[in-house]
Amino acid sequence: MKDLVRIFDNTRVFSVIVLAVLIITGGYLRIHALGSQPYWTDEGFTINATLSVLEHGTTVLDSGKPYSCATYCYPTAALTKVFGENAFSYRLLAALAGTALIALIFFIARQLFSFPVALFASAFTALSYYQIAWSRQARWYTLFELFFWLALFAFYKALYEEKKRTRIIYASLCAGATALAILTHGLGIGLLPIFLAWILIELLFIRKAVLALLPVLLALLAGSALLFFSGAATLLTSKIDFYYGVPYYVGFYLFTYWLFLVLGTVALWRCWGKTHARAVGLLILAIAAYAIVLMSMTQLIHYRYLFHLTPALFILAGLGLEELRQRYSRPKARAALVGLIFVLFFTIGGGILMPQSFYFLEADDPELLPGLSYYAYTPQPDWNAAYAYIAENRASSDIVISSMPQFNKIFLHEAGYWFKYDYLDAGDRERYVENDREYYVGATVVDDLAELKALASSRHGFFVLDYMATDGRIPQATLDYIDKNFEQVFYNRINYYSQVWVYRF
């Protein structure tokens, strides 16, 4: 017993033990039955690009158009050579990145704050529902999240490490991680203004070195000129809407991450102007930079575009919990407080300990938010089941028209046909058409209802529709014609935004 007590008195040993438990537990939740859940819509794009790498050695698609997923698709193509072309292989990199993030957040919080903060933050990261859910998708959100936090932490250390050699190492690491973050997701470009803004804050308000601001101001001037002449400024200002997206984002994050926001508020209240002010300030700047732009610069509401910032909430929540814990001198009271927080976390705060059979991705719930004119959602129809039906019942001469033809390529090994509509519902039906071929797989384009009628009169086959395509994107007259003249042979509904129909004609 004395030896056991001695081990737990050694913070370094205890850290290694706890971190190992969290990584093993979090890794298991991310990898367990990884290939069992059906593909969701955007996974089809990733898988199709990965197949292009396997077939052609590049992410240039069959349509001849490029697809930007170098940091995810090339490694995933290598993984498929080991584990085969299956859902496990396509999703494995996301699961590994999500697992590695647990260790990274532990290390960051340990370096910036303390061991207890690192323990709490990494536990929240390891066991939070959406961290696990996004680690189980063939998309690059957890990989981007990993690079983003490595870049942000390395930037901080490059500024404040005492040894020059160490600062150079961290600066090099920051440059590499930032480049990888940008290559992984376009949102990574947001790291650059965050870095610049923090340098301005540091020089002007902390060090009060006004003359040292000159190079920074010149960089700002050059960047502004580049932005203006590239036309990007017009693109941004044309989409400014300070109201439309705010209630959606604020409502979703208040409902989903309320526990971390409460604890994070405690952290701000207790630490502002004290020892951890710099580290806390950088976390707040990162959140604010993305939140303000995404809420007001676009009317596209995708909660996953702020997903990479959630570790900041976990770190701040860990700091707030530790600040509360320090208010109690009795060990039993401290343990009771921590126990209460984790009971809330696992019951109503988004934490899980047991694997789920299906992971819903970020979306509004119409049952909780009735009366909205628009619901933000991540479409998860059961494409696997729909195409299994087609494969089983299809004659050799049957054609397949799909609202998402990337699944024609994945399940049927052909591009097939696509009824033309704007995937993003932004009013441009030609956006995804090139030489009468669909952008992602080069599917033959069916331009309108007249062309659909002509095709259906001369050929037999199937028409696959998902809810997103019917949600104001494909004209109602076309949908009415399909419903009246084609035979519905398959239907699956997971929830209101995850529905798929198969019609025979």
N, C-alpha and C positions, 0 to 999 in steps of 0.2 A: 504493500500500500504506500509506503514512503517513497519507493521508486516511482510509482505512478504520480504521486503528488509533485515530485521533483520534475517530472516531465512536463506537467501542465504549468508549473511555475516558470518554465523556460519558454518565453514568448516565441522565440524563433522555432523551436520544436513544435509547439502548439500550433503556430501558424501553418507549418508544413502539413501537420495532421489534418487540421480543419480544411485547409485549401484542397488537399487531396480528396477528402470526403465530398466537398462541394463539387469538385470537377467530376468525380466519378458519378455522383448522383445526377448532376446537371447533364453530363454527357449521356448517361443512360436514358434520361427523359427525352433527349434530342434524337437519339439513334434507335431507340426501341421501336420495332415494327415501322421503320422509316419509309418503306415502300408501300405500306398498306392503304394510306389515304389516297383517294382519286386525285388526279392532277387538277389544279385550279387553272383558270384561264391563262394568266400570264406565264405560268410554268411552260405552257406550250411553246411560247416564243423562245425561251431559254433552251429548251430541249431541241427545238428545230435548229437553232444556231449551233448547238453542240454537235448535232448530226452533220451539219455543214463542215465543221472542223474535221470530223471523222472521214467524211467523203472527199473533201476538197482541200483540207489542210488550212482552212481559213473560215472566219465567221461571215464572209460574203455569202449571201443567201442564194437560193436557186433562182430568184428573180433577178440576180445580178446586183442587188443592193446590199450595202454593208449593215451589219447589226453590231451595236457596241456592247460587247460583253467579254472583252479580252481576258480580264483577270478572273472571271468565273468560268467561261466556256472552255478555254484551252486546258486548264487543270481538270475540269470535269470530263473532257474528252479523254484525257489520260486515265482518269479513274474508271471510265467505262471499259477501257482495254483490260483492266484488272478484274472488275466486278460484273462486266457485261452491260448491255444497253437496257437498263431498267430504272425504275423510280429510285431505288436505293442509291445507285451510282450518281444519278442526276442531282440528288439532294444531299449527298454526303458532304460536299465542300461547305455548304451552308451549316450543316450540323457541326462540323469540325470548327468552323469559324465561331459559331455561337458558344461552343465549349471553351475554346481558347480565350474568348472574351471574359469568361468568369475569372480566369487567372490574371488577365490584364487589368480588370477593374480592381481586383484584390491588390495588385501591385501598385496601381495608381493611388488608390485610397490610402494604402499603407505609407507610401512615400509623401503624400501631401498632408495627411492627417495623422492617423494612429492605427494600431492593430485592431481595436474594436470597431472602428469605422470601416476598415477594410473587410472585416468579418461580416458585418451587417450588409455592406454594399454588395459584396460578392454573393452572399446568400440571396439577396433580392434579385440579383442578376441571374443566378443559377436556376431559381425556382419560380420566376414570374411567367405567367401564362403566355404573354405575347412574345417574350424572348424565346421560349420553347417553340411556340407555334411558327415563328418566322425562321427558326433554325431547321425546320422540317419542310421547307419549300425550296424548289429548284429556282431560287432567285438569289440575288446578291446582297440583300439588305443586311444580313449579319456580317458578311465579309466587309461591306462598306463600313459598318459600325466598328468593326475591329480596326481597320486602317484609320478611321476618323479619330478614335480615341488614342491610338498610338501616336498619331501626328500631333494632336493637341497636347498630350502629356510631354512629348519630346520637345515641343516648342517652349513649354513652360520651363522645363529643366534647362534648355539651352540658354534661357534668359537669366536664370537664378542660380545655376551651379557655380561654385566658387572657383574650381579648377578650370583653367582655360582649355586644357586637353579634353576634359569631360564635356565642356560646353560644345566643343567642335564635334565630338561624337554624337551628342544629342541633336545638334543642328543638322548633321548629315542624316540622322535617323528621321528627323522631322521632314526633311526634303523628300526622302524616299517614300515615307508613309503618306505624305500629302499627294505625291504623284500617283501612288497606287489608289488612294481614295478617289481622286479625280477620274482616273481610268475606270474605276469600278462603278461610280455613279456620278452623274453630272452635278449633283448637289455638293460634291466634294470641293467644287470651286469656292464654296462659301467659307472654306478655311482661310483663304487668302485675306479677305477683308476682316475676318476675325483677328488674324495675326496683326494686321496693320492697325486696326482699331485699338488692340491691346497695347501695342507699342506707343501709340499716341497717348493713351490713358496713363501709361507708366511714366512717360517723359513729362507730360504736362501736369498731372495731378499728384503723382507720387514722388518723382525725383525733382520735378519743377525745373527741368533742364530745357529751357525754351530754345536755346540755340541749337540743341541737338534735334529739334523738330524739323529743321530745314530739309534734310534728305527725305524725311517722311512726307513732308508737304509736297516736295517735288515729285515723289512717287505717286501721291494722290492726284496731282495735277496731270501727270502723264497718263495715269489710269483713266481719269475722267475724260481726257481728250480722246483716248482710244475708244472708250465706251461710246462717246458722242459720234465719232466718225464711223464707227462700225454699224451704227443704227440700233444698237442694243438698247440705248436709252429710250428711243421711241417705242420699242417693243415692250419695255417694262412699264413705262408711264401709261401706255394705252390700256393696260390691264389693272391699273390701280383701282381697288375697291376696298375702302377701309371698313366696310360693314359686312359684306356678303359672307365671307368665310369665317369671320371672328366667332359668331355664336356656335358654329359647327365645331371648330377646333377647341374652343374653350369648353364647350359642353362635353365633348367626348373625353378630353383629358381630365376635367374635373371629376367626371363620373368614373373613369377607368383608373386613374392614378391618385385618387383623393388621399389615400393613406400617406403616400410619399410626399404629396404637396403639403400636407399638414406637418409632417416631420421636417420637411425642407424649410418651411416657414419658421419653425423653432430654430433651425440652424442659422438662418439669416438673422433672427432676433438676437441670438446668443453670441454670434461670431462677428457680426459687422463691426469693423473698426478694431478688431482684436487680432490675435495671432494668425488666424487663417484667412484674413480678409482678401489677400491676393488670390489664393486658390479658389475661394468661393466666388470672388468677382469674375474670374475667368469662366467658371462654370455658368454663371448667370449670363455673361456676355454671349456665350455660345448658344444658349437657349434663346435669348432675345433676338439674336441676329437672324436665326432661321425662322423663328415663330412670327416675327413682325413681317418679314418678306413673304412667307408663304401664306399668311393670313390676308395680306393686303395687296400683293402683287399679282395674284392670279385668282380666277374663279374656279379653278380645278381643286376639288377638295379630296385629297388622299391622305388619310391619317398616317399611313406608312412613311410619308415623306418627312415626318418628324420622329419616326421611330428611333433613329440613330441617336437622338438626344436623351432617350429615357435613362441611360446609365447616369446622366447628371442628376436626375431625380433620385436614383438609388443611392448615389454617393451623398447627396445632400440629406436624404432621409437617414442614412447611416450616421451622419454627423449630428443631425438633430436628435436621434435616439441616444447617441453617446452623451450629448449634452444633458439630456434629461436623466440619463442613468447616473451621471456624476453628481446630480443633486441629492442622491440618496447615499448615505454612508453605510447602511446595513446591507450585507450581501444578499439577504433574502428579499429585501425590497427591490434591489437592482434586478435580481433574477425574475421576480414577479413582473416588473415592468417590461423586460425583454420578452418574457413569455406571453404577456398580454398582447404586445405588438405583433408577435408572430402568430398568435391565435387569430387576430384580426386579419393578418395577411393571408392565412390559409383558408379562412372562412368567407370573408367578404372583400378581401383586398387584392385578389388576383393571383394568389400563390397556389401552386399545386405540388403534390408529392407523388401522386400516382399517374402513370401514363393514361392519356385519353385515347378513345377510339377515333375521334374526329376533332380537329382543331379549327375552330372558326377564326377567320382573320378579321382585322379591324373593320368595323362597319357600324352604322347607326342601327338601332333596334326600333322599328316602327311601333312596336307594342308599348315601348317606354316613351316614345316621342311622337304621339299621334298629331296629325294635322299639319305636318310639314309639307311644303310644296316639293321638296327634293330630299332624297336620302342618299348619303354617301355610303358606298358599299364596296366590298371586294368580292367579285363574283366567283363562286365556288360550285358551279354545277357539276354533276357527276358525268364528266366526259367519258370516263372509262366504261361505264355501264352503257351509255348511248352507243358508243362505237362497238362495244362487244355485241350488242343487238344487231347492228348493221353487218358486222363481219359474219355473223352466224346466218343471217337471212338474205344476204346479197347474192344476186346472180352475177356471173362474170361480166355481163354487158351493162350492168347497172352503173350509173354515175352517182356521185355524191356531191351535193351542193351544201356548203356549210357556212354558218356565220363566223366560224373560227377555223379556217382551212388548215392551220398548222396541225390540227389534230387529224386531218386526212393524212398528212405526211407521217405523223407519228404512228397511228394505228393501222392505216391502210397502205402506207408506203407509196402514196401518190398525192399530187397537189389537188386534184379534183377541181371543183368550181366554187366560186364565191359570189354571193349577191352583194353588189357594191353598196356600201354605206360608210359613214365616217365613224371609225372606232371610238374616237374621243367625243363625238357629238358636238363638234365645234363649228359645224356648218360648211365643211369642205369635203364633199364626197369623192373628190379626185386625189385627196391627200395620199391615199395608199394604192394608187394605180399607176403603173408604168408600162407603156406599150401593151395595154389591155391585159396586164397581168397584175395580180395582187402582190403587194410589197413583200410579205413575209415568206411565202412559199412559191410564188409564181403561179397561183391558181388562176384558171380561166375566169375572167370577170363576166358576170351576168349584170348588165348595166341597169335594167329597169324591169317593170312588170311585163311590158310587151315582149322583151327578150326571154323572160322566164316562161311566159306562155308558149312561145315558139319552141323553146327547148323541151318543155314538158310534153308538148304534142308529138315530138319526134323521138324522144328517149324515155327510158324508164330509170327510176333510181330513188334516191332518198334526199330529203331536205332536212338539215339539222339546224335548229334554232335554239339559242339560249336567251335568258331573260334580258341580258344587257342589249342584245340586238333588237329586241322588241320594245325596249324602254325608250321610245321616241326616236330611234335611230333608223330602222327600216320603216318606210312609209306604211301607214295603216291600211291603205288600199291593197298593198301587197300582202300584208298579214291576213287580211280578210279573204283574199283570193286563195291563199294557201289553206286556210282553215276550212273554206267551203269546198274546194275542189280536190285537195289532197287528202289522203287517209292518214290520220294520226295513228302510229303503230307503237310508239314508245313515249313515255313521259316519266320524269323523275323530278321530285321537289325536295330539296334539303331545307331551304327557307325561302322567303319571298324573293330574294335576289339571286338565288342559286337554283334555277330551274332550267331544264333542257327538254326539248321536244324533238321527236323524229317523225317526219311525214314520208309516206310513200306516194310516188306519182307514176 
